[in-house]
Amino acid sequence: MGRRSVLRRWVSALFVVGALTAVTIAPAASASTSNAKVIAGMVDVNTNLGYENAAAAGTGMVLSSAGEVLTNNHVIEGATTIKVRDVGNGRTYNASVVGYDVAADVAVVQLKSASKLKTVPIGSSSAVKVGAKVTAIGNAGGTGGTPSSASGTVAALDQSITASDELNGTSEQLTGLIETNAAIEPGDSGGPLVNAAGDVIAMVTAGSSGFEFQRGAGEGFAIPINTATALARQMESGRFSGNVHRGATAFLGVDVAPSGYYRGGSFIAGALVVAVVPASPAEEAGLVAGDAITSFAGQSVTSPTQLTHLLLARAPGAKVQLGWVDRYGTTHRATVTLASGPPQ
């Protein structure tokens, strides 16, 4: 599989939103000089998805002169290597993951050997009003170079979406989002939504390749910057709670999809194994494509999303009991030692 010109793997989404108001949408264009300070603090995020033999690209915002960058979790999900090009100085840096929150779609990466970087001007999302003029700026199309922009207005506040990833079968409910009619494009995810004063009020989250949703007048969604930076501070400090993950990610080595099987006339849900990574803990345990994972560390697994969250609660090197049913209905159990892998 070749390079993906845009962000990550989220490929479909069911949006739970209110009624939309028809508006005129400005086409994407080179970002204006009035947003020069924002642009100077932006980055292009390019990832290699080694286990998928693919690549992806997105956007990020520099939070500190030492190279801490805010982006979406789905921009770096599955990345085995991350390279970041700073728009302000044109240099490219290797990056490592500081932390991420799958449920909130927020991540922070650290650029290696970076210093004296320009940062984006952070505003506040607490005073954002419906109808306010905004501009989305990002790496539209994942092509890099000068960021493009799309102007519009705030269409609604406190919106919720359910976004799902067809490659791993997971889905997450994102809440409290800002909806905009700015024409967000694939590759813009992780980029800034800027107010008329030139301050960042939110981070674009719905701009991925094949990220299909009920597109009315070209609506997009963004995470309020107060929410995103609060999570970033937890990741940076190491003092975190809830769904924030910091440190190495436990790795089982399977691609899964929602599935289930019948036993004794009853339907039992599970996570269908679509593919197994060679030399992974899953392969060593004997899992093959077509098996359905039904338990992990003593807990029932009823969906790929649940399996992901159970994995995130463990550290690499942990030994867990894994249960699965093969395509013939036979139950299997094995103890696996989790490896270290890419962010979920």
Secondary structure, DSSP 8 states (H G I E B T S, - for coil): --B-SS--S--EEEEE------------EE--GGGHHHHHTEEEEEEEEGGGTEEEEEEEEE-STT-EEEE-HHHHTT-SEEEEEETTT--EEEEEEEEEETTTTEEEEEETT--S-----B--STT--TT-EEEEEE-GGG--SS-EEEEEEEEEEEEEEEEE-TTT--EEEEEEEEEE-S---TT-TT-EEEETTS-EEEEE----TT-B---SSS-EEEEEHHHHHHHHHHHHHS---TTEEES-EEE--EEEEEEEEEETTEEEEEEEEEEE-TTSHHHHHT--TT-EEEEETTEE--SHHHHHHHHHTS-TT-EEEEEEE-TTS-EEEEEEE-EEE---
